[in-house]
Amino acid sequence: MSGTLFVCGTPIGNLEDITLRCINTLKKADLIAAEDTRQTVKLLNHYEIKTPLTSYHEHNKDLKGRKIIEEIKKGKNVALVSDAGMPGISDPGEELIKLCYEEDVSVTVVPGPTAVVTAVVLSGIGSRSYCFEGFLPNGKKHRKAVLDRLKNETRTIVLYEAPHHLKETLNELYLIAGNREIAVVKELTKKYENVIKGNFEDIIKYYNENEPKGEFVIVIKGLDLYEAFEEKKALFEDLSIDEHMRMYLEKGMDNKKAMKQVAKDRGVGKREIYSFLNKK
């Protein structure tokens, strides 16, 4: 009879942030698949857990993932853990979970800490609606595409970043987002946990004077829809309605669509634009 993959959320810093269910799952499992066995063994030693460990990480996930699935199909229960937090969030655990569904293998989650939610709540910026991007892509083309999309994001934005890239990333984000409210959260749940809040200019100045150290989560206020509308409206104040219409007609819009877009840009009704054009 096939076993189950247990996706276990483990502490993101403070070893006491673990559920009783997670401890019991790790103890009862036949095998623990860990992103970094050296890191995980500290947690296991703390709770006197003797379950065998195997490595499962970015560089062996294809080969090791198949082997783990084979063990589960033989009836073994495997607990999956990341270095910290919830497996499957910005780590290779996502691939193993997908493989379980492809191979019709049972999978369940043992909830636990995650830096995303912890940082959003701690930032005080707004948790009603947020988007999580993890680490920004390294490739220039893909990175630019993500940044361009985030420019108009109205939800709170959450990103992970390493200390040696923090200043560069903050400057990139400032260029596309403007001087918005931001919180940079460092070393969550650990001894040197710290939150720096302000606007981009404040935060960039702070980290130019203080070298970043630790693990960081960046939380950015989303684009304010009212402010965005007012800014957009201001762009067209220097254009006459005729010039505004011509701008869209030259782009290939028909007259009806151009009138509708002009009205939207200027924050007025379509009839008002129609009436103006027909009085000439």
Secondary structure, DSSP 8 states (H G I E B T S, - for coil): ---EEEEE-B-SS-TT---HHHHHHHHH-SEEEES-HHHHHHHHHHTT----EEE--TTTHHHHHHHHHHHHHTT--EEEE-SSB-TTSSSTHHHHHHHHHHTT-EEEEE----HHHHHHHHHTS--SSEEEEES--SSHHHHHHHHHHHHT--SEEEEEE-GGGHHHHHHHHHHHH-S-EEEEEESTTSTT-EEEEEEHHHHHHHHHHS---S-EEEEE----HHHHHHHHHHHTTTS-HHHHHHHHHTTT--HHHHHHHHHHHHTS-HHHHHHHHH--
